[in-house]
Amino acid sequence: MQRTVFFISDSTGITAETIGNSILAQFEGVQFEKHRLPFIDDAHKAEAAALRIKTRYAQTGQRPIVVNTMASRDLCEIVAESGALMLDVFAPFIGPLEDELGAKRSGMVNRSHGLVDFDKYEARINATNYALSHDDGLDVDYAQADLILVGVSRSGKTPTCLYMALHYGVSAANYPLTDDDLDKLELPVRLRPYKDRLFGLTIDAQRLAQIREQRRANSRYATLEQCRWELAQADKLMRREGIPNLNTTHVSIEEIASKIFDRFGIERTMF
């Protein structure tokens, strides 16, 4: 089975896409053709979106699904004329909140991402710069790090650090365990003062080999044998040093970050 899904928003569409994908993931065996239509913030754009959806309906003979975060009821009604199944992300919450607060929603477009807190924005930029400058051990001054990810090369350290920086303003560094570190089975000297900030990432050997093969094809670095050895040594080292760790093979970056925050007691809301 295949169905077409449109994520529609009067802003970036990130909220609609994120929530929509979480919901769609619950339906195994259904393939979803996904389209994001951001910045649908006036009647002309809403009519164009409705026409596109209606056209897809005619082409496939199956009712498209719309995951919608538009605030304007008028714009929602225009898009609904396409005949799509309309899933309003805000609908279950607006009514109860209006009753609780004794106020009506404004219906103004571009509200969810339009307000910039410059202090939080600067924190995100600073944390991102920190993650980049402390990527793969490039800078070993970890004094300002909120946490330090350790693990073998290509185990997911860099994207996780950048995600935490961009979305939460967390200053995260990462250190790749080298063959020398793994041979000695000792925590590198530069990391010892910050042992309480360390968190390990690991991954299944087969998946690691696939990732490395894409980066350095036909190299010793990408062989399954090398990957297995590195991961086994890293596991021994982290167990010996008492470093908490997580296998990232089947875990999203969002989940990795949440588990790390929980482990360190970091409570920060997404910017």
C-alpha positions in Angstrom: 0.0 0.0 0.0 1.2 3.5 -0.8 -0.3 6.8 0.2 0.6 10.4 -0.4 1.1 12.7 2.6 1.5 16.5 2.6 3.0 18.3 5.6 1.5 21.8 5.4 2.4 24.8 7.5 2.2 28.6 7.5 5.9 28.5 8.7 8.8 26.1 8.1 6.8 22.9 8.2 9.3 21.3 10.6 6.7 20.8 13.3 4.2 19.2 10.9 6.8 17.0 9.4 8.3 15.9 12.7 5.0 15.0 14.4 3.6 13.6 11.1 6.6 11.2 10.7 6.2 10.0 14.3 2.6 9.2 13.6 3.2 7.6 10.2 5.9 5.4 11.6 3.3 3.5 13.6 1.8 2.0 10.4 4.1 -0.8 9.1 3.6 -2.1 5.6 2.4 1.3 4.2 4.7 3.3 2.0 4.3 7.0 2.3 5.2 9.5 -0.5 5.9 12.6 1.5 5.8 16.3 0.5 6.4 19.4 2.6 4.6 22.6 1.7 6.0 25.4 4.0 4.9 29.0 4.2 1.3 28.6 3.1 0.4 31.9 4.7 -2.1 33.5 2.4 -5.2 32.5 0.4 -3.3 32.3 -3.0 -0.8 29.9 -1.6 -3.5 27.8 0.1 -5.4 27.5 -3.2 -2.2 26.4 -5.0 -1.6 23.8 -2.4 -5.2 22.6 -2.6 -4.9 22.3 -6.4 -1.6 20.3 -6.0 -3.3 17.9 -3.5 -6.4 17.6 -5.6 -4.2 16.8 -8.7 -2.4 14.1 -6.8 -5.8 12.6 -5.7 -6.8 12.4 -9.3 -3.5 10.8 -10.3 -3.5 8.1 -7.7 -7.2 7.6 -7.0 -6.4 7.5 -3.3 -7.2 10.2 -0.9 -4.1 12.2 0.2 -3.4 12.8 3.8 -2.6 16.3 5.0 -0.8 16.9 8.3 -1.5 20.5 9.0 -0.1 23.2 11.4 -1.6 26.3 9.8 -3.1 28.6 12.4 -5.7 30.3 10.2 -9.0 28.5 10.0 -9.7 30.2 6.7 -6.6 28.8 5.1 -7.3 25.3 6.5 -10.8 25.4 4.9 -9.3 26.3 1.5 -6.9 23.4 1.7 -9.7 21.1 2.9 -11.5 21.7 -0.4 -9.0 19.4 -2.0 -10.8 16.5 -0.5 -7.8 15.3 1.5 -7.9 13.8 5.0 -7.1 16.8 7.1 -5.1 16.1 10.3 -4.8 19.3 12.3 -2.0 18.9 14.7 -3.2 21.8 16.9 -6.9 20.9 17.0 -6.8 18.5 20.0 -5.1 21.2 22.2 -6.7 24.5 21.1 -10.2 23.9 22.5 -9.1 22.8 26.0 -6.5 25.6 26.2 -9.1 28.2 25.2 -11.4 26.9 27.9 -8.6 26.8 30.5 -7.1 30.2 29.7 -10.4 32.0 29.0 -9.0 33.3 25.7 -9.3 32.5 22.0 -6.4 31.7 19.8 -5.2 34.5 17.6 -5.1 32.5 14.4 -2.1 34.6 13.3 0.3 32.9 10.8 4.0 32.4 11.3 3.8 32.5 15.0 5.5 29.2 16.0 8.9 30.1 14.6 8.6 33.8 14.2 9.7 34.9 17.7 13.5 35.0 18.1 15.0 34.9 21.5 18.5 36.4 20.7 20.1 35.1 23.9 19.0 31.5 23.0 20.0 32.0 19.4 23.5 33.1 20.5 23.7 30.1 22.8 22.9 27.8 19.9 25.5 29.4 17.6 28.2 29.3 20.4 27.4 25.7 21.1 27.6 24.8 17.4 30.9 26.5 17.0 32.1 24.7 20.1 31.0 21.3 18.7 32.7 22.0 15.4 36.0 23.2 16.9 36.1 20.2 19.3 35.1 17.6 16.6 37.2 14.5 16.5 39.7 15.8 19.0 40.7 18.8 17.0 40.7 21.0 20.1 41.5 19.3 23.4 40.4 22.1 25.8 37.4 20.4 27.3 37.0 22.7 30.3 33.8 24.3 28.8 32.3 21.1 27.6 28.9 20.1 29.0 29.7 16.6 28.0 32.1 14.6 25.8 31.2 11.8 23.5 33.7 9.0 23.0 33.7 6.1 20.6 35.3 4.6 17.6 35.3 6.5 14.3 31.9 6.8 12.6 29.8 5.7 15.6 27.6 8.8 15.4 29.5 11.3 17.7 29.6 14.3 15.4 26.0 14.4 14.2 24.8 13.9 17.8 27.0 16.7 19.1 25.7 19.1 16.3 22.1 18.1 17.0 22.5 18.9 20.7 24.2 22.2 19.9 21.7 23.3 17.3 18.5 22.4 19.1 19.5 22.7 22.8 22.6 24.9 23.0 24.6 22.1 24.6 28.3 22.4 24.3 29.3 18.9 23.4 32.8 17.8 22.3 33.7 14.4 20.9 36.9 12.3 21.0 37.5 9.4 18.6 39.2 6.4 20.2 42.3 5.6 18.2 44.1 2.3 17.7 46.7 3.4 20.2 44.0 4.1 22.8 42.4 0.8 22.1 45.6 -1.2 22.2 46.5 0.3 25.7 42.9 0.0 27.0 43.6 3.2 28.9 41.6 6.4 29.0 43.5 9.1 27.1 45.3 11.5 29.5 43.5 14.5 28.0 40.1 12.9 29.0 40.9 11.9 32.5 40.1 15.2 34.2 36.7 15.1 32.6 35.7 11.5 33.2 32.4 12.5 34.8 31.4 14.2 31.5 32.1 11.2 29.3 29.4 9.2 27.4 30.2 6.4 25.0 28.6 5.7 21.6 28.9 2.3 20.1 27.4 0.6 17.0 27.0 -2.9 15.5 30.1 -4.0 13.6 28.2 -4.8 10.4 26.6 -1.4 10.2 29.9 0.3 11.1 31.7 -1.5 8.2 28.9 -0.3 5.8 29.3 3.3 6.9 33.1 3.2 6.7 33.0 1.5 3.3 31.1 4.5 1.9 33.8 6.8 3.3 36.9 4.8 2.4 36.1 2.0 0.1 38.3 -1.2 0.1 40.4 0.0 3.0 41.5 -1.8 6.1 39.6 0.8 8.1 36.3 -0.4 6.6 36.9 -4.2 7.0 34.5 -6.1 9.2 37.4 -7.6 11.1 38.8 -4.1 12.0 35.4 -2.9 13.0 34.8 -5.8 15.3 38.2 -5.4 16.9 37.8 -1.7 17.6 34.3 -2.1 19.0 35.4 -5.0 21.2 38.3 -3.0 22.6 36.2 0.1 23.0 33.6 -1.9 25.0 36.3 -3.3 27.3 37.7 0.2 27.8 34.3 1.8 28.6 33.5 -1.1 31.0 36.8 -0.8 32.7 36.4 3.0 33.1 32.7 2.9 34.0 31.7 5.1 31.1 28.0 4.9 30.4 27.3 4.1 26.7 24.7 3.5 24.1 24.5 1.4 21.0 23.3 3.8 18.2 22.6 1.2 15.5 18.8 1.4 15.7 18.4 4.6 17.6 17.6 8.0 16.1 19.8 11.1 16.9 16.8 12.5 18.8 16.6 9.4 21.0 20.4 9.4 21.5 20.3 13.0 22.7 17.4 12.3 25.1 19.1 9.4 26.7 22.3 11.4 27.1 20.4 14.3 28.7 18.7 11.9 31.0 22.0 10.3 32.1 23.5 13.7 32.9 20.4 15.3 34.3 20.4 18.0 31.6 17.0 19.6 31.4 16.8 22.0 28.5 13.9 22.6 26.2 14.3 22.7 22.4 14.9 26.2 21.1 
